[in-house]
Structure formats: structure tokens, C-alpha cells
Amino acid sequence: MLVLDLRMDGASSIDTVRTLSERSPDTRIVVLSMEDSPVFAQRALTAGAMGFVTKDLADGELPQAVRAAARGEEYVSPRVRAAWTRFTAR
């Protein structure tokens, strides 16, 4: 299990998620981010993350996301998921 901050210095963290997923496919990655954009969440999940949690809600949501990822389930912060639904409905 790995919790990864989406905004890191240096290499793109989306590329980092992709690289880690390819090199260690058994590692489940949960992305923690200041961004609440559904686009960022979609990119993280497409790159191989199992979860996406915003930092402002991490106290309550990060444990849920880690447990979901441990079960092999995807988790996206509900607020981001709602924005994602509105975004893709256009």
C-alpha cells in the first residue's frame, strides 16, 4: 500500500503512479491531493491508482480509501465523484 501526494517536486506524480503500477503491480496506490478536480482523479486512476482523496477531507476519507484499496476496490472522494459525474454528463 502506498499513499502518494499528487503534487510532488520533480517528475509528474501521474507518471510516478504509472511507473510504480508497472514496476510493482501488487502495490495499491491511493493518491492524496490538494486538487479536487475530476480530471486529476481520472488521470490518477487511469495511471493505476486505486484511490483518490483530497487533503482537506483526508482525516475522514483516507482510512476509507486505504481499506477499499486493500480490498481491491476503487475509492474516489465523494465530492470529487460528484463533480466527475457532472463533468462527464456534459
VMD Tcl script that builds the backbone (N, CA, C; Angstrom):
set m [mol new atoms 270]
animate dup $m
set s [atomselect $m all]
$s set {name element resname resid chain x y z} {
  {N N MET 1 A 0.860 -1.171 0.000}
  {CA C MET 1 A 0.000 0.000 0.000}
  {C C MET 1 A 0.900 1.226 0.000}
  {N N LEU 2 A 0.528 2.205 -0.818}
  {CA C LEU 2 A 1.281 3.452 -0.904}
  {C C LEU 2 A 0.299 4.611 -0.990}
  {N N VAL 3 A 0.498 5.617 -0.140}
  {CA C VAL 3 A -0.255 6.861 -0.236}
  {C C VAL 3 A 0.703 7.866 -0.853}
  {N N LEU 4 A 0.308 8.439 -1.964}
  {CA C LEU 4 A 1.183 9.307 -2.746}
  {C C LEU 4 A 0.560 10.676 -2.923}
  {N N ASP 5 A 1.331 11.729 -2.603}
  {CA C ASP 5 A 0.869 13.097 -2.805}
  {C C ASP 5 A 0.930 13.413 -4.292}
  {N N LEU 6 A -0.181 13.817 -4.874}
  {CA C LEU 6 A -0.260 14.075 -6.314}
  {C C LEU 6 A 0.649 15.207 -6.759}
  {N N ARG 7 A 0.897 16.175 -5.904}
  {CA C ARG 7 A 1.766 17.310 -6.248}
  {C C ARG 7 A 3.122 17.107 -5.594}
  {N N MET 8 A 4.066 16.584 -6.346}
  {CA C MET 8 A 5.421 16.383 -5.844}
  {C C MET 8 A 6.378 17.208 -6.680}
  {N N ASP 9 A 7.510 17.564 -6.085}
  {CA C ASP 9 A 8.549 18.237 -6.856}
  {C C ASP 9 A 9.171 17.230 -7.812}
  {N N GLY 10 A 9.630 17.710 -8.940}
  {CA C GLY 10 A 10.305 16.820 -9.883}
  {C C GLY 10 A 9.328 16.192 -10.851}
  {N N ALA 11 A 9.449 14.896 -11.046}
  {CA C ALA 11 A 8.653 14.170 -12.035}
  {C C ALA 11 A 7.165 14.290 -11.740}
  {N N SER 12 A 6.402 14.263 -12.784}
  {CA C SER 12 A 4.949 14.292 -12.641}
  {C C SER 12 A 4.496 13.121 -11.789}
  {N N SER 13 A 3.650 13.402 -10.819}
  {CA C SER 13 A 3.194 12.321 -9.955}
  {C C SER 13 A 2.291 11.344 -10.696}
  {N N ILE 14 A 1.622 11.803 -11.745}
  {CA C ILE 14 A 0.828 10.868 -12.549}
  {C C ILE 14 A 1.772 9.875 -13.219}
  {N N ASP 15 A 2.898 10.363 -13.723}
  {CA C ASP 15 A 3.902 9.459 -14.287}
  {C C ASP 15 A 4.457 8.542 -13.216}
  {N N THR 16 A 4.606 9.058 -12.005}
  {CA C THR 16 A 5.087 8.239 -10.898}
  {C C THR 16 A 4.096 7.127 -10.591}
  {N N VAL 17 A 2.812 7.452 -10.566}
  {CA C VAL 17 A 1.779 6.434 -10.336}
  {C C VAL 17 A 1.876 5.357 -11.414}
  {N N ARG 18 A 1.983 5.776 -12.658}
  {CA C ARG 18 A 2.065 4.833 -13.778}
  {C C ARG 18 A 3.307 3.936 -13.645}
  {N N THR 19 A 4.446 4.549 -13.369}
  {CA C THR 19 A 5.696 3.795 -13.244}
  {C C THR 19 A 5.629 2.804 -12.082}
  {N N LEU 20 A 5.148 3.257 -10.934}
  {CA C LEU 20 A 5.036 2.367 -9.781}
  {C C LEU 20 A 4.071 1.220 -10.059}
  {N N SER 21 A 2.972 1.517 -10.715}
  {CA C SER 21 A 1.995 0.476 -11.052}
  {C C SER 21 A 2.585 -0.569 -11.981}
  {N N GLU 22 A 3.396 -0.120 -12.921}
  {CA C GLU 22 A 4.024 -1.053 -13.857}
  {C C GLU 22 A 5.114 -1.878 -13.191}
  {N N ARG 23 A 5.920 -1.237 -12.360}
  {CA C ARG 23 A 7.052 -1.925 -11.728}
  {C C ARG 23 A 6.641 -2.786 -10.538}
  {N N SER 24 A 5.570 -2.398 -9.880}
  {CA C SER 24 A 5.102 -3.135 -8.705}
  {C C SER 24 A 3.586 -3.258 -8.759}
  {N N PRO 25 A 3.096 -4.119 -9.638}
  {CA C PRO 25 A 1.654 -4.193 -9.860}
  {C C PRO 25 A 0.847 -4.622 -8.625}
  {N N ASP 26 A 1.490 -5.209 -7.641}
  {CA C ASP 26 A 0.771 -5.606 -6.433}
  {C C ASP 26 A 0.636 -4.468 -5.421}
  {N N THR 27 A 1.334 -3.358 -5.666}
  {CA C THR 27 A 1.239 -2.204 -4.770}
  {C C THR 27 A -0.018 -1.416 -5.109}
  {N N ARG 28 A -0.841 -1.243 -4.123}
  {CA C ARG 28 A -2.065 -0.471 -4.313}
  {C C ARG 28 A -1.783 0.970 -3.919}
  {N N ILE 29 A -2.120 1.872 -4.800}
  {CA C ILE 29 A -1.776 3.286 -4.618}
  {C C ILE 29 A -3.035 4.109 -4.370}
  {N N VAL 30 A -2.978 4.917 -3.324}
  {CA C VAL 30 A -4.023 5.892 -3.032}
  {C C VAL 30 A -3.378 7.262 -3.170}
  {N N VAL 31 A -3.953 8.095 -4.014}
  {CA C VAL 31 A -3.430 9.438 -4.251}
  {C C VAL 31 A -4.105 10.403 -3.291}
  {N N LEU 32 A -3.275 11.241 -2.683}
  {CA C LEU 32 A -3.727 12.302 -1.800}
  {C C LEU 32 A -3.397 13.616 -2.503}
  {N N SER 33 A -4.379 14.519 -2.614}
  {CA C SER 33 A -4.156 15.721 -3.413}
  {C C SER 33 A -4.901 16.930 -2.869}
  {N N MET 34 A -4.306 18.099 -3.100}
  {CA C MET 34 A -4.997 19.364 -2.826}
  {C C MET 34 A -6.060 19.611 -3.891}
  {N N GLU 35 A -5.858 19.049 -5.055}
  {CA C GLU 35 A -6.772 19.231 -6.186}
  {C C GLU 35 A -8.046 18.429 -5.977}
  {N N ASP 36 A -9.179 19.034 -6.266}
  {CA C ASP 36 A -10.436 18.280 -6.201}
  {C C ASP 36 A -11.056 18.146 -7.591}
  {N N SER 37 A -10.223 18.278 -8.592}
  {CA C SER 37 A -10.665 18.199 -9.972}
  {C C SER 37 A -10.920 16.751 -10.391}
  {N N PRO 38 A -12.061 16.496 -11.016}
  {CA C PRO 38 A -12.311 15.146 -11.509}
  {C C PRO 38 A -11.309 14.727 -12.584}
  {N N VAL 39 A -10.750 15.687 -13.298}
  {CA C VAL 39 A -9.754 15.374 -14.325}
  {C C VAL 39 A -8.511 14.768 -13.675}
  {N N PHE 40 A -8.049 15.360 -12.572}
  {CA C PHE 40 A -6.891 14.808 -11.868}
  {C C PHE 40 A -7.199 13.407 -11.343}
  {N N ALA 41 A -8.385 13.242 -10.787}
  {CA C ALA 41 A -8.769 11.928 -10.260}
  {C C ALA 41 A -8.783 10.885 -11.378}
  {N N GLN 42 A -9.380 11.236 -12.498}
  {CA C GLN 42 A -9.449 10.306 -13.617}
  {C C GLN 42 A -8.052 9.940 -14.104}
  {N N ARG 43 A -7.173 10.914 -14.208}
  {CA C ARG 43 A -5.799 10.640 -14.647}
  {C C ARG 43 A -5.072 9.728 -13.670}
  {N N ALA 44 A -5.265 9.969 -12.385}
  {CA C ALA 44 A -4.608 9.137 -11.368}
  {C C ALA 44 A -5.100 7.694 -11.443}
  {N N LEU 45 A -6.402 7.515 -11.581}
  {CA C LEU 45 A -6.961 6.164 -11.651}
  {C C LEU 45 A -6.551 5.465 -12.946}
  {N N THR 46 A -6.551 6.201 -14.032}
  {CA C THR 46 A -6.121 5.626 -15.309}
  {C C THR 46 A -4.662 5.197 -15.246}
  {N N ALA 47 A -3.852 5.943 -14.500}
  {CA C ALA 47 A -2.429 5.629 -14.367}
  {C C ALA 47 A -2.181 4.425 -13.456}
  {N N GLY 48 A -3.196 4.031 -12.683}
  {CA C GLY 48 A -3.039 2.839 -11.849}
  {C C GLY 48 A -3.372 3.006 -10.385}
  {N N ALA 49 A -3.753 4.205 -9.966}
  {CA C ALA 49 A -4.130 4.399 -8.564}
  {C C ALA 49 A -5.452 3.686 -8.286}
  {N N MET 50 A -5.612 3.261 -7.050}
  {CA C MET 50 A -6.865 2.623 -6.621}
  {C C MET 50 A -7.776 3.621 -5.916}
  {N N GLY 51 A -7.189 4.747 -5.476}
  {CA C GLY 51 A -7.984 5.715 -4.744}
  {C C GLY 51 A -7.505 7.132 -4.960}
  {N N PHE 52 A -8.416 8.067 -4.715}
  {CA C PHE 52 A -8.130 9.492 -4.857}
  {C C PHE 52 A -8.854 10.224 -3.739}
  {N N VAL 53 A -8.076 10.893 -2.870}
  {CA C VAL 53 A -8.621 11.582 -1.707}
  {C C VAL 53 A -8.088 13.004 -1.680}
  {N N THR 54 A -8.949 13.971 -1.386}
  {CA C THR 54 A -8.492 15.346 -1.256}
  {C C THR 54 A -7.947 15.564 0.159}
  {N N LYS 55 A -6.896 16.380 0.242}
  {CA C LYS 55 A -6.225 16.594 1.522}
  {C C LYS 55 A -7.138 17.205 2.576}
  {N N ASP 56 A -8.049 18.075 2.157}
  {CA C ASP 56 A -8.906 18.728 3.143}
  {C C ASP 56 A -9.882 17.762 3.814}
  {N N LEU 57 A -10.106 16.609 3.206}
  {CA C LEU 57 A -11.014 15.619 3.784}
  {C C LEU 57 A -10.289 14.321 4.163}
  {N N ALA 58 A -8.975 14.373 4.168}
  {CA C ALA 58 A -8.185 13.160 4.381}
  {C C ALA 58 A -8.419 12.520 5.744}
  {N N ASP 59 A -8.646 13.312 6.785}
  {CA C ASP 59 A -8.843 12.725 8.115}
  {C C ASP 59 A -9.966 11.681 8.104}
  {N N GLY 60 A -11.040 11.989 7.431}
  {CA C GLY 60 A -12.159 11.055 7.389}
  {C C GLY 60 A -12.114 10.074 6.240}
  {N N GLU 61 A -11.591 10.502 5.095}
  {CA C GLU 61 A -11.670 9.669 3.893}
  {C C GLU 61 A -10.457 8.784 3.634}
  {N N LEU 62 A -9.281 9.202 4.084}
  {CA C LEU 62 A -8.089 8.412 3.784}
  {C C LEU 62 A -8.182 6.993 4.354}
  {N N PRO 63 A -8.628 6.807 5.606}
  {CA C PRO 63 A -8.766 5.431 6.093}
  {C C PRO 63 A -9.735 4.595 5.242}
  {N N GLN 64 A -10.822 5.227 4.793}
  {CA C GLN 64 A -11.786 4.517 3.931}
  {C C GLN 64 A -11.138 4.127 2.610}
  {N N ALA 65 A -10.370 5.045 2.042}
  {CA C ALA 65 A -9.717 4.787 0.752}
  {C C ALA 65 A -8.687 3.675 0.872}
  {N N VAL 66 A -7.922 3.686 1.957}
  {CA C VAL 66 A -6.912 2.641 2.162}
  {C C VAL 66 A -7.583 1.284 2.344}
  {N N ARG 67 A -8.640 1.227 3.126}
  {CA C ARG 67 A -9.355 -0.048 3.312}
  {C C ARG 67 A -9.945 -0.543 1.992}
  {N N ALA 68 A -10.532 0.368 1.213}
  {CA C ALA 68 A -11.099 -0.021 -0.090}
  {C C ALA 68 A -10.003 -0.561 -1.005}
  {N N ALA 69 A -8.882 0.138 -1.085}
  {CA C ALA 69 A -7.771 -0.305 -1.933}
  {C C ALA 69 A -7.248 -1.663 -1.481}
  {N N ALA 70 A -7.185 -1.879 -0.173}
  {CA C ALA 70 A -6.723 -3.171 0.350}
  {C C ALA 70 A -7.653 -4.302 -0.088}
  {N N ARG 71 A -8.931 -3.976 -0.269}
  {CA C ARG 71 A -9.903 -4.974 -0.757}
  {C C ARG 71 A -9.906 -5.078 -2.285}
  {N N GLY 72 A -9.107 -4.237 -2.936}
  {CA C GLY 72 A -9.074 -4.232 -4.394}
  {C C GLY 72 A -10.169 -3.398 -5.015}
  {N N GLU 73 A -10.753 -2.506 -4.228}
  {CA C GLU 73 A -11.840 -1.654 -4.702}
  {C C GLU 73 A -11.338 -0.234 -4.933}
  {N N GLU 74 A -11.923 0.424 -5.893}
  {CA C GLU 74 A -11.597 1.809 -6.193}
  {C C GLU 74 A -12.326 2.732 -5.213}
  {N N TYR 75 A -11.658 3.813 -4.826}
  {CA C TYR 75 A -12.274 4.825 -3.961}
  {C C TYR 75 A -11.935 6.202 -4.509}
  {N N VAL 76 A -12.947 7.038 -4.649}
  {CA C VAL 76 A -12.763 8.438 -5.028}
  {C C VAL 76 A -13.578 9.262 -4.042}
  {N N SER 77 A -12.971 10.323 -3.520}
  {CA C SER 77 A -13.684 11.201 -2.595}
  {C C SER 77 A -15.067 11.505 -3.158}
  {N N PRO 78 A -16.112 11.370 -2.349}
  {CA C PRO 78 A -17.468 11.612 -2.850}
  {C C PRO 78 A -17.642 12.971 -3.520}
  {N N ARG 79 A -17.017 14.019 -2.983}
  {CA C ARG 79 A -17.137 15.343 -3.595}
  {C C ARG 79 A -16.540 15.339 -5.005}
  {N N VAL 80 A -15.411 14.674 -5.168}
  {CA C VAL 80 A -14.776 14.582 -6.491}
  {C C VAL 80 A -15.618 13.707 -7.408}
  {N N ARG 81 A -16.148 12.619 -6.880}
  {CA C ARG 81 A -17.001 11.716 -7.661}
  {C C ARG 81 A -18.231 12.470 -8.167}
  {N N ALA 82 A -18.825 13.307 -7.326}
  {CA C ALA 82 A -19.995 14.088 -7.749}
  {C C ALA 82 A -19.624 15.058 -8.857}
  {N N ALA 83 A -18.480 15.723 -8.720}
  {CA C ALA 83 A -18.026 16.641 -9.772}
  {C C ALA 83 A -17.717 15.869 -11.049}
  {N N TRP 84 A -17.164 14.671 -10.906}
  {CA C TRP 84 A -16.839 13.793 -12.041}
  {C C TRP 84 A -18.123 13.455 -12.801}
  {N N THR 85 A -19.157 13.131 -12.053}
  {CA C THR 85 A -20.442 12.784 -12.662}
  {C C THR 85 A -20.994 13.970 -13.451}
  {N N ARG 86 A -20.912 15.164 -12.867}
  {CA C ARG 86 A -21.383 16.363 -13.562}
  {C C ARG 86 A -20.513 16.646 -14.787}
  {N N PHE 87 A -19.202 16.436 -14.645}
  {CA C PHE 87 A -18.249 16.693 -15.721}
  {C C PHE 87 A -18.489 15.767 -16.917}
  {N N THR 88 A -18.709 14.491 -16.657}
  {CA C THR 88 A -18.891 13.518 -17.750}
  {C C THR 88 A -20.298 13.555 -18.331}
  {N N ALA 89 A -21.241 14.184 -17.618}
  {CA C ALA 89 A -22.616 14.272 -18.115}
  {C C ALA 89 A -22.791 15.357 -19.174}
  {N N ARG 90 A -21.781 16.189 -19.338}
  {CA C ARG 90 A -21.899 17.291 -20.299}
  {C C ARG 90 A -21.907 16.815 -21.705}
}
mol reanalyze $m
mol bondsrecalc $m
mol representation Tube
mol addrep $m
